[in-house]
Amino acid sequence: MTIQKRDILLATALMAVFTVFVLIGIRYRLFLAPAAVVLVCYLVLVQKKLRCPNCGRSVKLDRLLYAINHPYFCSECDERIIVQTKSRS
């Protein structure tokens, strides 16, 4: 079992959108509600998809971004985390 590259990039995009909504929400409080929705979506994605395939431990997003192009090993079980970059048909 591997982690999908598109899931990592989706989580990164969700964090960028969350940041924009929070920054705008400082001035206009109306934008804090969509920021909360985006944050919940991010947390669900992290809980469901962005975990070590071997031990199930959550892995930080910056380490997964590093793992796209470099070998990365889980700090808990010391198994290599493989990021699937292309879909298999």
C-alpha positions in Angstrom: 0.0 0.0 0.0 1.3 3.4 -0.9 0.4 7.1 -0.4 -0.8 8.9 -3.5 1.0 12.0 -4.7 -2.4 13.6 -5.6 -3.5 13.3 -1.9 -0.3 15.0 -0.8 -0.8 17.8 -3.3 -4.4 18.1 -2.3 -3.5 18.5 1.3 -1.0 21.2 0.4 -3.6 23.1 -1.6 -6.1 22.8 1.2 -3.6 24.3 3.6 -2.9 27.2 1.2 -6.6 27.9 0.8 -7.0 27.7 4.6 -4.2 30.3 5.1 -5.8 32.6 2.5 -9.2 32.4 4.2 -7.7 33.0 7.6 -5.8 36.0 6.4 -8.9 37.5 4.8 -10.9 36.5 7.8 -8.8 38.7 10.0 -10.4 41.7 8.3 -13.7 40.2 7.2 -15.1 37.7 9.8 -17.4 36.2 7.2 -14.4 34.3 5.7 -13.6 32.4 8.9 -16.5 30.0 8.3 -15.1 28.7 4.9 -11.7 28.5 6.6 -13.2 26.1 9.2 -14.7 24.0 6.5 -11.4 23.8 4.6 -9.6 22.8 7.9 -12.1 20.0 8.5 -11.6 18.7 5.0 -7.8 18.8 5.5 -8.1 16.9 8.8 -10.3 14.2 7.3 -7.8 13.8 4.4 -4.9 13.4 6.9 -6.8 10.9 9.0 -7.9 8.8 6.0 -5.1 8.9 3.5 -1.8 10.5 4.8 -0.7 7.8 7.2 2.2 5.4 7.1 1.0 2.3 5.2 2.9 0.0 7.5 2.1 1.1 11.0 -0.7 3.6 10.5 1.1 6.5 12.2 0.3 10.0 10.9 3.1 11.6 8.9 3.7 15.4 8.7 2.9 17.0 5.4 6.4 18.5 4.9 7.9 15.1 5.2 5.5 13.7 2.7 6.4 16.5 0.3 10.0 15.5 0.7 9.1 11.8 0.2 7.7 12.5 -3.3 11.2 12.8 -4.8 13.4 11.3 -2.1 13.5 8.1 -0.1 11.8 8.6 3.3 11.5 6.1 6.2 8.8 6.2 8.9 10.1 7.3 12.2 8.0 4.8 14.1 8.4 1.5 12.2 11.5 2.3 10.0 9.8 1.1 6.9 10.2 3.1 3.6 7.2 5.2 2.7 6.5 4.9 -1.0 4.7 7.7 -2.8 2.9 6.6 -5.9 3.3 9.3 -8.5 1.5 7.8 -11.4 -1.8 5.9 -11.4 -1.6 2.2 -12.3 -4.2 0.9 -14.7 
